[in-house]
């Protein structure tokens, strides 16, 4: 399956817990003022990648803790990001998803789009909400503004 990406970081310690591979998806409708990744907004920019190739790159580094899917807005390519997340989860690794949508908005989208539901089902940690420049805080772990939440979806599902 093809996915349009802005880039890949093979090993990161700043995009979630542990050592993670990060896939930056291309395309974002939020256009948050002060965005850290404005080059990812144009859905026609970036490059095409194959999800199987991205997964092979991930699998080649067994020390990785998990995969972070960022953007852009990963939900815009939910079919491809859900497939990549599923493959990583089958290895027993974690998936962290950044989204400019709130969890509540994602739940609503998941009722309308099965691919979004699958993506959320394979996500362990969600960092949700748009970047808000007025709430920018460089001391926050893994997020840029205080309105963004770190949500342990895996724990939430266990509690259900």
N, C-alpha and C positions, 0 to 999 in steps of 0.2 A: 504494500500500500504506500502511496506517495504522501508526503507531508511537506509543506512549504516552511522552511526554517530560516531564521536570521543567523543561527550559528549554534555551535556545540562547545561546551567546556568539558574536556575529558575528565578532569578531576577538580572539584571545588570543595572548599570547607566553609564557604560563606553563604551557600544557598540551601541551607538545611543541615540537620544533624549528621555528623560523620563525614565521610568522603563520598561525594556524589558526582555523577555525571549530570550535566545540565543541558537540556535541549531548549533553545529559545525559539518559539514558534513565531511565524511572521503573520502580521495582520492584527490590528487592534482598533475597536470602535470607540474606546474610552477617551483617548487623546488627553490624558491627565496633564494639566500644566505642571511642568517640572519633572516629568517622567524621566526615569533613569535610562530607559531604552527607547527613545523616540524613533530611532532608525527601524524599529520593528512595527511601526504603525501601518505603513502602506502594505495592503494585502498582496500587491503585485510585485513587491520587491523580494529580496532574499533569494533563496535557491531551493530547488526541489531535492528532497532526500527520500530514500526508501526506508520505511520503518524497520524492515528486516536488517538492513545494513546498520542502522542506529543500534538496534538490539545486539547485533554481533559485536559492535564496538563496546557495548556495555558488558556483555558476557565475557569478553576477552580480559576483563579486569576483575577477577573474583574478589578482590579486596574492597570493591565499592560497597558502601552501605546501602545505596539506593539511587534512584533516579529523581531528579527535579525537572518538572516541566513548567517552563516560564514563558514569557513572551515579550511582546505581543499578548494576545489573549488566546490561550490554548483551547478554550471551549469552542472557538470558531472552527477548529479542525477536530472536533470531538471523535469522529470515527477513527482517525489516525492516532490521536493521543490516547484514546481508550485501548487500542490494539497494542501500542507500545507499553502502556501501563500494565496491561494484562500479562504480557510476556515477562516483564520484570517481576511482577508479583509471583508468577509461577516458579521463579528462581528463589523465592523466599526473601526477596529484598523489598525495601519500602519505596513508596511513591509519594512525593510531595508535589502538590499542584499550587501554582500561583494563579489567581484569577482576579480581575478587576470587578467581577460580579460578587455580590455577597452570597453567603451560603443560602439564604432565603431565596434570592433570585435564581441561584443554580437549581434548587429544588423545583422551583416553578418550571424552569427550562427543561429539567429532566423528565417532567411529566409530559412535555411536548416533543421531546427528542430522546429516543432510546439510547443514542450514542452518548449523550451527556449523562444519562443514568449509569451507563456502563463505566464511563470515566470516573464518576464519583464512587462507584462500587469498588474500583481498583485503587482509589486514593486513600492513603493512610493519614496524611497531614494536608490540610488546606490552609493556605494563607489567602484570605479573601478581602475584597473591597478595593476600591480605587485608591491610587496614591493621592493624598490631599496635601498640597504644598504647605498650607498653613499648619498642618499637624506633623510636619517632617520632624523626625527625631533620629539622629545618627546613633543613639545608644540602644535602640531597639534591636533585638535579635531577629535576623532574617526578614525584616520588613522595613519599609521606608517611612511610614507615617502611623501615628498612634491609633487611627481609626481601623487599621488593618488588624485582623484577628488571626491568631494561630489556632486552628481547630483540629483536634485529634479525632478524625473521623473513624479511625479504627476503634478507639475507645468508645466512641458514641455508639457504633454498631454493636459492640460487646454488651453495652448496657441495655440495649433493646432486647 
